[in-house]
Amino acid sequence: MKIHCLVIFLLSTSFPSLCQNNGTISCLTVLKTDQIIDKLDSQTRILKEAEKGKKRSQIYKFYDLRKELIIDKIENGDFIECPDINTIIEQVIRELLIANPWLKPPKLVLLDSDITLNAYSLGDGTIGVHIGIFRKLSSVSELAFLLAHELAHYHLDHTNEMVRRNIRMKSTEAELYNQVKYGDINAIRALFYNHFSHTRTNELAADSLAFLMIYNSIYDLQACRIVLDKLDSAEFSEYPDHPDIKSHLHFSKFPFKDEWIRGRQSVLSNKRGSNFIFERDSIHTHPLAEERLVAYHQFSQDRSTHKPKVDETRFLEIKNQLDFLLIDLLKMDKRYDYAFYYALKFSDLYPSDETFKYEFLEILTDLYEVRKSHKFGLYVDLSAEVPWLKTYVNFLNNVTLSELGQVAYHYFQSNIEFDFQNEEQYHLLWKTALYANEQAVIKNITSTYLEKFPQGIYANHFLKQRNQE
C-alpha cells in the first residue's frame, strides 16, 4: 500500500487545551492555505506586540521577512500532507504536551518533503519535520526525541533570542538587509544562517529539556542516545551495499562504458544546497556527538529507563511504505541524482515489483529531456553531495545525450514486460525509440497503436507521426 501525499499543511488549533481532561483531543487539523497564512500573520503580530527594547523596527522587519519566506515555501509546495504520518506526529506531540503541561505548545507543524534526518524550529511557533526521519529512525521514541528537541528550542525562545542579540549587537549588517530586499538569494541565506544556527549552549540546553520531556512521557529515554548516534552519521547511506550500475545498464546491443563512471577533473560544482531557505537545525550546527552523549549520560544516570514498550506497529509500517514515496519526493525536489540511485536500489530490494523499473525509466526519459533543453544542471549536481553517490553522479554527467537515449531505449527493451493493452507503454516505447533513433521501431509502434486503438488517447499523436513519415 502506498502513502498518498498532497500539498497541504498541518495546523494546531487546540494545543492549549491539551492539558484538559475532556476525553477528546484534536491537535492537528488540515486547513486551507489562506487559513494557514492568516495564522502566520497572527503569530507574527503577537511576536511584534510582545517585543520590547531597542531596535524593534529591525526586529519587526526580520519577523516579517521570516513570515514571507515561510509563505513562499508553502506556495511553492515544499511541504506535504501524508495522513498516516500526520497522525503519528500528532500523537507524539500530544503525548509530550500531556506529559509536560508546562511546555509551550507549537502553533504550526509542517511536514517537509526533505528526505534527510532532521527537524527544525523557526521561532514563531512553526515546527518543521522532514519526512526523511521516518526512513532513518527506528522507533516512535526516537521520533519523540527529535520532536522534543525542536519543541525545546521553541519553548526556550532560542531563535528569537538570537535574532534580538544579533541585531542589537549589530552583527547583521544593514547592507545585508538591503540585498535581501532586492531578492539576493545568497544574502537571504546568509541572513537566516546568522539567526538560525544555534549555539552549542543552546543546543545542549534544548537537549537537556528534551531529555526531561522524554523522561516524563511514555517514551524510552534510551532512544535519545540512539538518535544522537544517528545524527552524527546522518550523511552516511542507510544501505551497506550499493546497486551495481553496470549490471543494470549493460545491454548486449549497447554495452556499458566504464568511462561513464570515471570522475572528471573539475573545480566546478553546481551544488544547489539545501532546499530550505532557512539553515536547518542540522548535524552541522549541533555540538560534537561526544559532548551531547556526555550530557545524555549525565541526565540518565540514576534514572530508571524501564517503561512499558510503545506500540511500534504503525510506525514501522509507514517506514516500510516510504520507499514507494521517496522517488516521487526526490523528483519533486529536482534531486534526480538521488532519485536515480534509489530507483536502482529499490529495483534490487524489490525485484518482483515492476514499480521501480518504471520509475527508473521515467527518470531516464526526464533526464534526456532536461539535458536536451540545457537544464540538466537544475536536476543533477556536477559533483556528488555525499561520497556514496559519486559513481551515479559521474555516470549522469559523463553520459552524452545520444548515449542517454540509447540507455533509456535498451533499458525498456530489457526490463519492461510489454503489455499490448496498455496505451501508455506504446507511447513510452515510441518515445525511447525516438531518443535512440530507432526508426523501424517508431514506424512499427505507430502503425500497431493506430490499428489497435484508433480512438485511443494517443491517436492524434500517432496520426501526426504517421503523416510526417
Secondary structure as the mmCIF struct_conf table of DSSP 4:
data_model
#
loop_
_struct_conf.conf_type_id
_struct_conf.id
_struct_conf.beg_label_comp_id
_struct_conf.beg_label_asym_id
_struct_conf.beg_label_seq_id
_struct_conf.end_label_comp_id
_struct_conf.end_label_asym_id
_struct_conf.end_label_seq_id
HELX_LH_PP_P HELX_LH_PP_P1 LYS A 2 HIS A 4
STRN STRN1 LEU A 6 LEU A 6
BEND BEND1 VAL A 7 VAL A 7
STRN STRN2 PHE A 9 SER A 12
BEND BEND2 THR A 13 SER A 14
HELX_RH_3T_P HELX_RH_3T_P1 PHE A 15 SER A 17
TURN_TY1_P TURN_TY1_P1 LEU A 18 CYS A 19
BEND BEND3 GLN A 20 GLN A 20
BEND BEND4 ASN A 22 GLY A 23
STRN STRN3 LEU A 28 LEU A 31
HELX_RH_AL_P HELX_RH_AL_P1 THR A 33 ALA A 50
BEND BEND5 GLY A 53 LYS A 54
HELX_RH_AL_P HELX_RH_AL_P2 ARG A 56 GLU A 75
TURN_TY1_P TURN_TY1_P2 ASN A 76 GLY A 77
STRN STRN4 PHE A 79 ILE A 80
STRN STRN5 GLU A 81 GLU A 81
HELX_RH_AL_P HELX_RH_AL_P3 PRO A 83 ALA A 99
TURN_TY1_P TURN_TY1_P3 PRO A 101 TRP A 102
BEND BEND6 LEU A 103 LEU A 103
HELX_LH_PP_P HELX_LH_PP_P2 LYS A 104 PRO A 106
BEND BEND7 LYS A 107 LYS A 107
STRN STRN6 LEU A 108 ASP A 112
BEND BEND8 THR A 116 LEU A 117
STRN STRN7 ALA A 119 SER A 121
BEND BEND9 GLY A 123 GLY A 125
STRN STRN8 THR A 126 HIS A 130
TURN_TY1_P TURN_TY1_P4 ILE A 131 GLY A 132
HELX_RH_AL_P HELX_RH_AL_P4 ILE A 133 LYS A 136
BEND BEND10 SER A 139 SER A 139
HELX_RH_AL_P HELX_RH_AL_P5 VAL A 140 HIS A 155
TURN_TY1_P TURN_TY1_P5 LEU A 156 ASP A 157
HELX_RH_AL_P HELX_RH_AL_P6 HIS A 158 ARG A 168
TURN_TY1_P TURN_TY1_P6 MET A 169 LYS A 170
BEND BEND11 THR A 172 THR A 172
HELX_RH_AL_P HELX_RH_AL_P7 ALA A 174 LYS A 181
TURN_TY1_P TURN_TY1_P7 TYR A 182 GLY A 183
HELX_RH_AL_P HELX_RH_AL_P8 ILE A 185 PHE A 196
BEND BEND12 SER A 197 SER A 197
HELX_RH_AL_P HELX_RH_AL_P9 ARG A 200 ASN A 216
BEND BEND13 SER A 217 TYR A 219
TURN_TY1_P TURN_TY1_P8 LEU A 221 LEU A 221
HELX_RH_AL_P HELX_RH_AL_P10 GLN A 222 ASP A 232
TURN_TY1_P TURN_TY1_P9 SER A 233 GLU A 235
BEND BEND14 PHE A 236 PHE A 236
BEND BEND15 GLU A 238 GLU A 238
BEND BEND16 PRO A 240 ASP A 241
HELX_RH_AL_P HELX_RH_AL_P11 ILE A 245 LEU A 249
STRN STRN9 PHE A 251 PHE A 251
TURN_TY1_P TURN_TY1_P10 SER A 252 LYS A 253
STRN STRN10 PHE A 254 PHE A 254
HELX_RH_3T_P HELX_RH_3T_P2 ASP A 258 ILE A 261
BEND BEND17 ARG A 262 ARG A 262
BEND BEND18 VAL A 267 VAL A 267
BEND BEND19 ASN A 275 PHE A 278
HELX_LH_PP_P HELX_LH_PP_P3 GLU A 279 ARG A 280
BEND BEND20 ASP A 281 ASP A 281
TURN_TY1_P TURN_TY1_P11 ILE A 283 THR A 285
BEND BEND21 HIS A 286 HIS A 286
HELX_LH_PP_P HELX_LH_PP_P4 PRO A 287 LEU A 288
HELX_RH_AL_P HELX_RH_AL_P12 ALA A 289 SER A 300
TURN_TY1_P TURN_TY1_P12 GLN A 301 ASP A 302
BEND BEND22 ARG A 303 ARG A 303
HELX_LH_PP_P HELX_LH_PP_P5 PRO A 308 ASP A 311
HELX_RH_AL_P HELX_RH_AL_P13 THR A 313 GLN A 321
TURN_TY1_P TURN_TY1_P13 LEU A 322 LEU A 322
HELX_RH_AL_P HELX_RH_AL_P14 ASP A 323 MET A 332
TURN_TY1_P TURN_TY1_P14 ASP A 333 LYS A 334
HELX_RH_AL_P HELX_RH_AL_P15 TYR A 336 LEU A 349
TURN_TY1_P TURN_TY1_P15 PRO A 351 SER A 352
TURN_TY1_P TURN_TY1_P16 GLU A 354 GLU A 354
HELX_RH_AL_P HELX_RH_AL_P16 THR A 355 LYS A 372
TURN_TY1_P TURN_TY1_P17 SER A 373 HIS A 374
HELX_RH_3T_P HELX_RH_3T_P3 PHE A 376 LEU A 378
TURN_TY1_P TURN_TY1_P18 TYR A 379 TYR A 379
BEND BEND23 VAL A 380 VAL A 380
BEND BEND24 LEU A 382 SER A 383
BEND BEND25 GLU A 385 VAL A 386
HELX_RH_3T_P HELX_RH_3T_P4 PRO A 387 LEU A 389
HELX_RH_AL_P HELX_RH_AL_P17 LYS A 390 ASN A 398
BEND BEND26 VAL A 399 VAL A 399
HELX_RH_AL_P HELX_RH_AL_P18 LEU A 401 ASN A 415
TURN_TY1_P TURN_TY1_P19 PHE A 420 GLN A 421
HELX_RH_AL_P HELX_RH_AL_P19 GLU A 423 TYR A 435
TURN_TY1_P TURN_TY1_P20 ALA A 436 ASN A 437
HELX_RH_AL_P HELX_RH_AL_P20 GLN A 439 LYS A 452
TURN_TY1_P TURN_TY1_P21 PRO A 454 GLN A 455
BEND BEND27 GLY A 456 GLY A 456
TURN_TY1_P TURN_TY1_P22 ILE A 457 TYR A 458
HELX_RH_AL_P HELX_RH_AL_P21 ALA A 459 GLN A 468
#
